[in-house]
Amino acid sequence: MNEDMMIALGDDAEALLKSNHFNNVINALVESTFQTFVNTDPEDASARERCYASYRAFVDVTNTLRQQISVRDEINAKNEEANNTGNNNQED
């Protein structure tokens, strides 16, 4: 994946995380998973582990989106620094 694709992916990730629709869906899924977890029998380890795995998946998705934004920002900062350095060298 080239830098332009990673920047576009970061832009898309940021749009998702800023979307009320996306956040409402994620929050509803997390709440539903939590309710299922607390309503399972404490001895039903399998059901509780499935709920926890679902919760972790939602957290992992949002963390991955944040990471994509971070990568985009790092690329943009690097490119800006390179442009500024290039401009400074041209002035000399």
C-alpha angles and dihedrals in degrees: 000000000000127000094260090055092048091050091050090048090051090050091051091047091051091050090052094049091049092049114105089205092056093045092048091053094047092047092049091050092049091048092048091049091049092050091050090049095051091045095053121098108264089230092055095091094167094057092044092050090051090052091049091048089053091049091049090051091056091048091047092052093052092044090050090052090051090049091052089053090050092051090050091050092049091050091048092048091049092049092047091050091049090050092048092048090049091050092049091051091051090054092056 
